[in-house]
C-alpha cells in the first residue's frame, strides 16, 4: 500500500500534468506566442473582409477560402493546447495562402470577383451570346491569366488550382410546348412535374444548368489558351443551376417575372497555390 507521502506526490504530479495540458499556450516562448497571434490576426482580418464581400456578391468563389481560413484558426487553437504542434514552416505557408487570398480580392475588385453574363429568353448556347458578353468574359479571363503567371513566377515549385464557378439563373417565362428546347430539357429529366408552374420551374432549373455549363466550358477553353496549363495548373469546373431564384437577393423588390437581369450566369474564378 502506498504511503501518504507517495500519494501526495502522485497527486501533485497529476495536477501539474493537468495544468500543462490546459494552459499549453503559456509554455510557448514569447516569440512563438507573438508569431501565433500574428497568424490569428491575419486570418481573422481576412475572414472579415471575405464575409463583407460575400454579402455583396454571395455567389463569389471567395467562399472557397472560408474553410482554409477556419482551418488556420483551428490550427492556432490546437497549438495553444499542444505547443509541440508549433511549426514555423507551417505558419509561413499559412501566411502565404492568406496573402494570395487578399491579393486575389484586390485584383478582381473592379469586377466584384465575378462577371454577370445575360442570355436572351430560352437561350443558353455560346453562339447565342452577344459580342459584348464575350468581351466581358475575356476581360475576366485575362485577369485570371495574369494572376496565374504571377503566381507561377512567385511560387515555381508549387502547383496551382483554379476553381471556375458558374451559377445559372432564369426568369419566370413559360415554355412553348413542342420546341427543340423543351425536348432537350426533357431528355435531362427522369420524371416530369405536373403541368403549370411546377413544370415551368423544373424546366427553368435545367435551363439554368445549361447556361452554367455552356459558360463554364467556354471560360475554361479561353483560359487554357491564355496560360501555361501543363501538369502544374489544375482547373476544376463548378456548375450550379438556380432556376428562377433571384440572382441578387438585395435587389429582390426590383425584379419582375420576365426581368432580363434574372437571365444571367455568374462566372466566378478562384485561384490558390497548393502549398
C-alpha positions, 0 to 999 in steps of 0.5 A: 500500500502506498504511503501518504507521502507517495500519494501526495506526490502522485497527486501533485504530479497529476495536477501539474500534468493537468495544468500543462495540458490546459494552459499549453499556450503559456509554455510557448516562448514569447516569440512563438506566442507573438508569431501565433497571434500574428497568424490569428490576426491575419486570418481573422482580418481576412475572414472579415473582409471575405464575409463583407464581400460575400454579402455583396456578391454571395455567389463569389468563389471567395467562399472557397477560402472560408474553410482554409481560413477556419482551418488556420484558426483551428490550427492556432487553437490546437497549438495553444493546447499542444505547443509541440504542434508549433511549426514555423514552416507551417505558419509561413505557408499559412501566411502565404495562402492568406496573402494570395487570398487578399491579393486575389480580392484586390485584383478582381475588385473592379469586377466584384470577383465575378462577371454577370453574363445575360442570355436572351429568353430560352437561350443558353448556347455560346453562339447565342451570346452577344459580342459584348458578353464575350468581351466581358468574359475575356476581360475576366479571363485575362485577369485570371491569366495574369494572376496565374503567371504571377503566381507561377513566377512567385511560387515555381515549385508549387502547383496551382488550382483554379476553381471556375464557378458558374451559377445559372439563373432564369426568369419566370417565362413559360415554355412553348410546348413542342420546341427543340428546347423543351425536348432537350430539357426533357431528355435531362429529366427522369420524371416530369412535374405536373403541368403549370408552374411546377413544370415551368420551374423544373424546366427553368432549373435545367435551363439554368444548368445549361447556361452554367455549363455552356459558360463554364466550358467556354471560360475554361477553353479561353483560359487554357489558351491564355496560360501555361496549363501543363501538369502544374495548373489544375482547373476544376469546373463548378456548375450550379443551376438556380432556376428562377431564384433571384440572382441578387437577393438585395435587389429582390423588390426590383425584379419582375417575372420576365426581368432580363437581369434574372437571365444571367450566369455568374462566372466566378474564378478562384485561384490558390497555390497548393502549398 
